[in-house]
Amino acid sequence: MTKHGRTAVDTSAGGMPSLLSAWWREARDGREERGGRGRSEQAHLVDPSGSMGTAVLEELHQRTEGSILVDAAGQTAEEVHAEVLHRLGVDLSPGNRRNWRHALKRLGENRLVLIANAHRAGHTRGSSEPDRLLSRTVRDLRGRKVDAVVHLTPERLPHLAEVVFHLDGRDTGEADRPTPIRALALARPRVVPLRVWAELTAALGGEPVTKTVLRGVLGQFSAQLVSGEDGVAFVDESLAEELRRGTADDEIGRVDRHMNEWLRRISPEFRHPEGWAKSGPEGLYAATGLAMHAAQADFAEWLSSGDSEPRATLFKDLLRDGGLLAHIPQTALMDAACCTFIGDIPGNTAAGAAVRLWSYGVIPSTQPEWAAWLHVMATARGDRALAAAVAHSGVHLPWKATWTHWRPPGGCHWRYLEPGPVDGLVEVRWQGRPAIAGLHPWPARADIWDAATGEHLAGPWYEDIPEENHGDVSWPPGEDQGRPVPEAVGDFEDALSDEEGIHDLFLGSPPLPVGNQVILGGSGGLFAIEPAPGETFSAPRFPDLEPLSGEYASTTAITPADSPPPGPRDLIELYGARRIHAFPEHLLPDGLTDEPTRRMLIEFGLPAMSNEDGLGIYPHGDHRMSIFDEVTWPSDIDPAEEAGPFFQIGFWMGGKLVIDGPTGHVLRIPSEPGEEHLAGLPAAHSLENFLTMVALWVTGHLTKGLIDGDDEAYLIPDHVLTAHRRIDPVGAEAPAWSYAFHNP
């Protein structure tokens, strides 16, 4: 056992159950002596063979009353999480599911959770699911009375593991097997149709092989291989793992690259209204394995290149092909993305959309419904090519988006600030044509949109409908009998449905059928979907419940597909052109000698901002200052590298906001000594950078105010600061940028 650096190795599986049992008794009894206080314990059973530990846990399970044994092989972290809670007796019904952590604390007795094959979690070899299982699920499942033993291989052992038991005896010599057996181990899904096996063998060995030959191999190695309805698999996955360890990385990468190209080439054969997986075993292999083959081929290429970050050429190409993506399950796409990208998954991709929807618990149960959500997310981004490809993928989408005025989950851009939250929808007529009245919660107001096109027709109206519009707006035919025409926003409120929305946090407004469309609304705005011909829209219900295993990965912000790079002109979109004040050259101070700064002030100017989360810019001055007042650096404040002269343009959290004349750097002068928490100047190395960063910063604050989900709101500062680093890596580190987000 290893604990805090002490190691003991038990070389026989026979003695290990007793060691583990003694460890648990010690942990349990120590907690009871402390009156139930103290954290739960977690032990790792490290098994070089990959399989011997399963028998150890089975015996320990038999010996330990009240223990539960869960096999993680082939399961996602979310599936393992749910199974453990269910077997612990935790109520996961919709009304109680969110309280699972509290339920763990209230268990009546000490329980031991045994998780076998954590290293084999996930639907494919090379999956990221083992990491999620170990870093999230196992950690979060530990309650005051729940301890855990996790079985895994040495490669998966967490660096900070405190209690580790070691089994000895990794098998060797298995790499010397015929090519078809070695090739089978390089499959990503663990069940492989005969045709796919033949292609794997040709990719590894360089020579084609017939199914007849493979059937002969299957008969010759019947003790090691098993054949079923969906294909061939290893009887013991440890043999596949040993064969993979004996194969060079470049060979594995070459096979992955070949399989990615081959599966994409033959994918039209798998087209099916319910997705490739429903077409048969080969389609199931493609749906499960294509993304991972691409991801792992990219990873192998990165390892050999020496680049600082993977280029991810194959996987990025896959992410641009909606005709393929529509057939790939949500979890398969996210899993492969985690294996591809170092750090954040790009938000402006289908993988980013999958992660953001997952974080809200939007995990559709069927492939067609998932493809429909992909279509909505692509439409919300304005990615018409991707949306069209999804629509023509061969998957029978139950509905498609027709128009959107909606900030998708993860969206952070000035275009997504309007129309803001819509918490009620009412069908009306505008000058006789079908329209929607959308009600906003704060400030309370109403807007009118054309039902067919989404065109904004009228509003916002805050209380009464303007008298000149009384003849324009009316109730739909059949609802207007004896009912006065709407004259106030309250009339729309009285007509709201009391049905439930699709999602409590971001689609809380009840679905509104209008003609052949259904309008959905919520915290991000509203959008229209059109059910498939001849079908009635059946509203899915996603309660306000995040996945048990938490967020799948981090992503960058989602932005419109056609949006240009951030720039100062984004301030015009936020404040209007009238709030931007340019300066004639003769009004600029002589000491402001940095030419790009002078040009920016003359050609663009400064925005008039009054105390936006502590930031004020005053191009006309105010009672405390005149624009471009020359100020000196206070003698009791640590000096900046810039020497001045400094010209004031505003205030930032009480400190003066200035431009350094010779360099154009923008700085915040601390208001008093001891403001180390706001040090780190300059805030930007040019005025253009600063104004661009201000626009992103203001957008972030406004977006955060629109979000009901705490998890997403928490990510907004990261999105802003990540964008800042792309613009001005040094200036982005100034703490003043993040201070207002975390100290509202």
N, C-alpha and C positions, 0 to 999 in steps of 0.2 A: 504494500500500500504506500502511496505517496500522500503526505499531508504536510503542507508548508515545507516542502523540500526533502522530506524523509521518504525513502523508497524501500519497498519489499516486493519481491517477485515470487509468486506461487507458480511453479512450473506445471502443475497438474490441475485440470479443470475440476477434478474430484474434490479437492480441498477448498476451492474457492467459495462454494455456497456457505460453508461454515464461517469463513472470514467475513463475508458480506453480512451474514446474519448477526455475527457478533458486533460488527460496526453499527448496524441499525439499532440493536438493543442498547448499545452505549449512547447513541444519539437520542433515542426515544426516552431512555431512563433519565438522562441528564436534563432533558427538557421538563420532564415531570417533576424532578427535584427542584426545578426553578419555578414551579407552579404554572407550567405551560408557557413560560416566557422564553424568549430566544428564538432565533431564526431556524427554519427547517434546514435539513442537510441534503446535500446532493453528492453522489459518488459516481465516478466514471469507471466503467469496466472496459479496459483497453484490451482488444483482442486482435492480435496480428493476423490470425487466420480469417477473421471476418465472420466466422460461423460458430466456433466453439462456445462463444459466450451465450448463445441462445439457449443451449442445453443447461448452462449454469443458471440462467435466470429462470428457466422452467423448474429446475429443482428447488431454487430458492422460493419460488412462488408456491410450490407444494408445501414447503416447510413453514411458510409464514401466513398465519391466519389474517384474513382481511386484505392481503396484498392483491394488486391487480397487475396483469401482464399484458402489454400491448406490443404488437409487432409493427414497427414503423416501416417495414420494407414495402415500397411501392405506394406509400401514402404521403400526402402533403402534411406539412406541419399543422395546418388547419384541421385536417381530418384526424390526426393523432390527438390534437387538443380536444376536439369534440368527443372522441371516444373515451379519453381518460376521464373527462368531467362526467360523462354519462355513466361510466362504470363506478365512479365515486358516489353516484346518487345525486348529482347536482341537477336541478331543474333547469333545462334549457328551453323551455317553452317561451314564446315571444314575450309574454308579460314578465318573465323572471330572468331571461337570459342575461340581461345586462348586469345582474347581481351575482354573477358566478364567483367573483373574487371574494365577496362577503360570505358566500355559501361555503367556500373552502375554509374560511376562518371558523365557521360554526360546526364543522364536522365533529361528531360526538366522540370519535376515537382516533388514535394515531393510525395513519395508513401509509403503506409503502407502495410506490408506483414503480414498476419495472418496465423499461422501454428497451426492447430488443431491436437490433439492426437500425439504429439511428443513422448510420452511415449509408444505408440503402433507402432512405426516405426519398420521395419524389417519384414521378412517373418515368423518369429516364435516368440512365447512367450519366454522371457529370452534373446532376441537378444541384441547384442552390438550396434545395429544401432541407438537407441535413444541417446547413448553417442556420437556417431559420428555426429549425426544431431545437437546436442546442442553444441558440442565443436568445430566443424569445419564448417558445412554448415551455421548455423545461424550466426556465427561470421563473416564468409567470405562474406555473402550476404549483410551485412550492408554497404551501400555506403553513400556518402554525403547526398543523398536525399532519402535514404531507411531506414525506421525504421521497427521494427518487434515486434509482440506480439506472444509469444509461449505458447501454452497450454500444461500442463504437470501435473503429480501427484507429491506429496511432495517428494517421494523417488528419483525423477529424478532432483530435483532442484539443479543447480550448486552451489557450496559453495560460489563463489564470485559474485553471482547474485546481481546486484545493485538495480534494480527496480522490485518489486514483488507485485502482487495483489493476494489476497487470497479469494477463495470461501470457504464456510463452508458447512459441511454436508455430511460426508462419510457415506454410508449405512452400517448397521450392521445387524448381525443375519442371513446372507445368508449362513453361513457355515452349517446350519442345513438343508441339502438337501439330497435326496437319493444318494446312492453310485454312480450310473451311471452318475448323474449330476456332482457330485464332481470329478469323474474320467475324464469326458470330459474336465473339466477345466485344467487338468494336461497334456493334449496334448500339443505338441510344435507347430506344424502348427495349425492354427485356424479353418481349415475345416477338418473334421475327417470322413473317411469312416466308415460304420457300423461295419465291421470286426475289424478295428483298435479300435473303441470305445469299442467293446466287450473285447478286450485284455487289454485296459486301465482299464476297470472296474474290470476284474479278477485280475490285478496287484494290484489295490488298495484294493479291498475287499477280496481277497483271494479265491473267489469262481467263477467258470465259469458262464457266462451268455449268453443266446441265443439271436440271432437277433430279435426273436419274442418279447422277453421281452423288448429289447431296442426300438422296434417300439411302444410298449405300452407306454414307458416313453416319447417318442417323442410326442405321441398324448396327453398324460396327461399334458405335459409342452409345449404345442404349442405356448404359449405366450412368452416363454423364449428361445425356440429353433427353428431353421429353418433348413429345409432339402432341399438339392439341388442335382444336378447331381454328384458332387464330394464328398458329405458327409454332415455331420451335423455340425452346428455352433451355437454359441450363438447369439441371436438377438442383445443383448447389451453386449459388451465385458466387461463392468464394473462388471457384475455378475460373469464372469469367474475370474476376478481379485480379487473380494471379496472372492470367494471360495478358491482361491489359498492362500490368506492371512490367511484363517482359517484352512489351512492344515499344519501339522508339517513338518519341513524341511526334517526330516528323511523319512517321507512318500513320499514326492515328489522325493527325491533321489532314494528311492526303486523303484518307478514307472519308473523313467528315466532309471535306470539300467535294469529293466525288459524289457522295450521297446527296448533298444539298443540290448539286446541279442535276443529278438524275431524277430525284423526286420532283423537282420543279418541272422538269421536262415532261414527265409522264403524268403530272397532276390532273390534266384534263380527263384522264380515265376515271378519276375518283369523284368527279362532280356529282353532287347529290343534293337534293333540296334541304336535307337536314345536316349537311356538312360531310366532308370526306369520311369521317369516322363511321358513318352509317352505310358507306358503300361496300364495306367488306374489310377483311384483315389488312390488305395493303393500304387502303385508305385510312384505316385506324393508325397504322404505323406512320403514315405521312403526317396525319393531324397531330400525333403525339411527338414525333421525332424530327420533323423538318426544321423547326426553329432551333432546336438544340444542336443538330448537325451544323447549321450555319454558325451558331454562336461559338461552338467548340472549334470549328475550323478557323474562325477569326482569332480565337484565343491562341491556338497553336502558331498561327502566323505572327501574332504579336510577340510571343515568347522568342521566336527565332529572329525577329527584326531588331530587337534592342530599343525600339521606340519607347518613349515615356508613357504613351497611352495607346490603346488599341485603335486601329483604323476602322475595324468592324465593317469592312466593305460588304461582305455577304449578308450580314444581318441587317445592315442599314438598307441594302437593296430590297430585302424581304419586306421591311417596314414600309416601303413605298408602293408595294403591290397589294392593293385592296382585294384583288381577285383571289389571292392566296390567303391573306389575313382573315378573310371571312370564314375560312374553314378551320382555323387554328384556335383551340380553346383559350380562354382568358388566362388560366393559370399556366399553360404551356408557354404562352407569349411572355408573360411576366418572368417566369423562371429563366427562360433563355436570355432575356434582357439583363437580368441580374448577373448572368455569367459572361455577358458581353462587355458591359460598360463599367469602368472604374469610377465609382462615385455615383452621381445622380444619373438616372435614366432620362433621356431627352423627353421633356413634356410634350413637345410638338410631334409626337409619333403615336401610333396605335398602342405601343407598349406603355407609353406615358399615360394615355387615356385609360388603359386597363388598370394601371396602378391607382390612379386617382378615383376611379369608380369603385374599385375594391375597397379603398379606405372608407368609403361611405356604405359599405355592405351591399353594393350593387354587383351581385354575383349571379348572373342569369343561369337558370338550370338547363337551358337548351342552347345548342349552337346557333340556330336561327335567331333567337332572341338576343344572344350576345352580338351577332353580326348587325342586328338592328341598332344596338347601342353604339357600335363602332360607327355606323352611318350617321347617327345623331351627333356624335362627338366630332366627326370630320366636317359635318355641315356647320356646326357651331364655330369651327375654326376657319370656315370658308375654304376648306380644301376640297374643291369640287371634283378634282380628278380622283382622289381617294374615295370619296363618297360614291361617285359613279361606278368605280371598279367594284366596290362592295355590293352595290345594287345589282350589278351584272355578273356576280361571282358564281351564280348557279345555286346559291343558298336561297331558300324561300324565306325572305324577310317577312315577319308578321306585320311589320309596319316600317315606314321610312319617313325621315324628316322632310318636310317641304319648305319650311323657312324657320329661322331662329332669330330671336333677340335675347340671347341667353349667354350668361357667363358660365361655361362648363366648369365642373369641379377641377380645381388647379389653375383656372384662368386668372391671369394678372396682367391687364393691359388697359389703357384708357378706353378702348372701344367697348370693353366689357362693363364699364361703370353704369351705362344706361341700358335698359330703363330702370335698373335697380330691382329690389324685391317686389314680386307680384304675389300677393297672398289670396287673391280672389279673382275669378273670371266669370263674366256674364255675357250671354249672347244678346246682341242688340242689332239694330239696323241703322246704317249711316247713309242717309239720302237714298234709302231703299235697298242698299246692298248689305249682305251679311258682314257683320263686324263683331269685334270683341271689346268689351269694356274691361280693362285691367285695373284692379285696385291695388294701390301701394300702401304699405303700413305707416311709413314715416318719411316725410310728413304725409298725412292721409290725403290722397289725391286719386284721380282717375285719368286714364288715357284711353283713346280709341284706336284700334288697329283693324285694318282690313283682314277679314278672316282668310281669304284665299291667298293673298300675297304677303301679308305681314306689314304692309305699308302703314306708317303712322299717319292717322287722319286728323286727330284733334287731341287737345289737352296739352299740358296737364290742367285739370280742373281741381280746385282744392276744396270748395264747398258747394257753391251753386254752379250749375251749368250756365254759361253765358247766354243771355236772352237771345242773342242772334243765332245760337245753335239749337234753340228749342225745336225748330222745325226739321233739324237735320237728324236728330237721334230719336229712335223709337224702339218699341219692343218687337220681337219677331212675330210673324203672323201666327194666330192661335193663342198668343200670350197677351195680346193687346185688348182683348174684349173687356170692357169695363175697367180698364186699368189706365190711370192717367200717364201721359208720356213722362219720361224721366226729366226732372228739372233740377235735381241736386245729386251729388255723389252718394248721399244716403239712400237714394232710390235704388242704386246699383247694389249697395250693401244689403238691402232688404231682399234682393233677388238671388243672393248667393246660395249655392248648394251646401248642404251640411254633410255631404259624403266625405270620405277620407281621401287624402292625396296619395300619390305613389310613394313618396319618401318624405318623412317628417321634416328633414333638414333642408333639402334643396329642391323638392318638388311637392311642397305642402298643399298647393291648391288642388281641389278636386278636378279630375279630367273633365273637359267641357267639349262634348260632341257638337260640331257645327258643320252641317252638310256631310260631306264624305271625309272630313278631317276631325281630329281630336286635338284640342289645344291644352297644353300642359304649362303650369306656371309654378314659380317658387322663388327662392332667395336669389337665383341668378337671372330672373327675368321670365321670359315665356318663349315657347316654340310650338310649332304645329307638326303633327305627324299624320300620315295617311295610311290607314290599314290596307293590307293586301286586298286586291279585288275579290269581292264575294265574302270577305271575312269581317267579323265584328271585333272591334278592339276590346281585348280583355286586359284591363289594367293590372299590371303586376304590382305587388305590394312589397316594398322593401322597408321594413320598420327601421327606425333610427337606431341601428345596431351595427357597430363596427365588427369586423371579423374577430373571432376569439384570439387569433394569433397576432392581431395588431396590423399595423401598416406593412405592406409587402416590401416596399423599397422607397427611397426618396427620389423625387423627380425635379427637374427644372420646371419653371412656370410654363403654362400653356398660353400661347399668343396666337392672334389671327395669322393665317397662312400667308397672306399678302402684305403683312405689315412691314414697313421698312425698318432698318435698325433704329434704335432709340436716338433721339436728337433733341436739341432745344425746341424745335417746332412743335414737339408734343405738348409744350406749355400752352400753345395756342388752342389745342384741342381741349385742354383742361380748363382754361380761363377765358378763352375768347381773344380775338385779335385786339380788342379795345383795351385789354389789360396788359398788353405788351407795349412798352415805351422805348423807342429808339432815340438816339441822341445825335444831334448835329456835332460835327467834329470840333467846332469851336467851344463847345461846352465841356469837352473832356479835359481833365487837368493835364498840364504839361508834364507832370511827374509820372503820369501813366504812359510809360514808353513802350510797353510790350505790344508789338504790332498786331498779333492775332487778337488780343483783347480789345484793342481800339476798334479793329474791324468788326468784331462781334457786337460791340456796343452801338456802332453806327448802322450796321446792316440788319441787326436783329433787335438788340436792346435788352431790357430787363423786365420781368413780370412784376406786376403790382400784387404782392402777397402780404396779407396781414395776419401774422401769428398762425401759420399752418403748422400745428403740432410743435409750436415753439419757434418756427422759422418765419421771419418777416423780411421781405425785400421791398424797398420803398424808392422807386425810381423818381418820385416827386418829393422825396423827403417826408418827414413827419415832425411832430413837435419836439422830438429829441435830437434830430439831426437834419442836415441838408445832404442831398446826394453828392457823393464824392468828397465829403469832408475829409481832410487829411487828419489822421489820428496817429498818436505815438504809442509805441508798445509800452505798457506799464512797467515801471522799474521793479515792482515786487512780483512780477510774473516771469517765470523762466523764459528766456528769449527764444524766438523761433530762428531757424536757419536763414529765413528771409530777412533782409535788412531794411525794407521799406524804401521810399515812403508808402504808407498804407492809406487806402481810400475807402471810406465806409459806404456800403450799399444797403445795410440793414442790420438786423439783430438775429441772433440764434441762441435761444435758451438763455437770454440775459447777457450774453457776450456780444461784442461788436463783430459784425460780419464785414470783412474787408478784402480788397484786392491789393496784392503787392505790385506796385507800379512796374518795377524792372522785369519781373518774371511772369506776371499774370496769374500767379498762384492765388487761390481763394482760401482765406483762413478765418477761423473763429478765434478772436482774442478772449481768453478766459476772463470772466467778470471779477474773479477774486482768486487769491492764492489757494492752493489745495484742491483744485479741480482736476486731479489726475484722471478721474473717471471720464473726463471729456477731453483729455489731451490727445495728441496724435495728429498734429497738423502737418501739412495743409489738408483741407477737406477735398481739394481738387487741384490738379496741376495746370488747369486752364479754365477760363470762364466758360468755354463751350462744354468742357467736361462737366463743370459744376452744374450748369443749367440742365444738361441731360440727366444728371444724377438727381437733381431736384424733381424733375418730372417723374422719374421712376419712383422716387421716395414718396411723393404726394399720391401717385397712383396706388402704391402699396398701402398707404394709410387708408385711403378711401375704400380700397378693395377689402381690407381687413374688416372694415365696418359693415360690409355687406354679408359677411360669412357667419352662418349660425354654427357651423361645426368647429369645435375647439381645436381639433387636430389640424385642420387645414389652416385655420387662422394663425396657429402657431408657426406654420411654415412660411407665411408671407414675408417676414423679415429676412429669412434666408434667400427667398427668391430675389428680393430687392438687392441685398448685399452681394449676391452672386452676379447679378447684372452690373452692379457698380464695379466689381473687380474686373470685368471685361473692359470697362471704359477707362478706369484709372486705378490700377492695382494698389498703389500707395495711398491715394486719397480715400479709397474705400475702407481703409483700416481706421480712419478717424472715428473714435467711439461715438461722436455726436450723431452720426447717421443712425446707429442702432439704438441710441439711448431712448428716444421718444417711443419706439416700438415697445420696449420692455418696461418703460416707466410712464404710462399714459397719464 
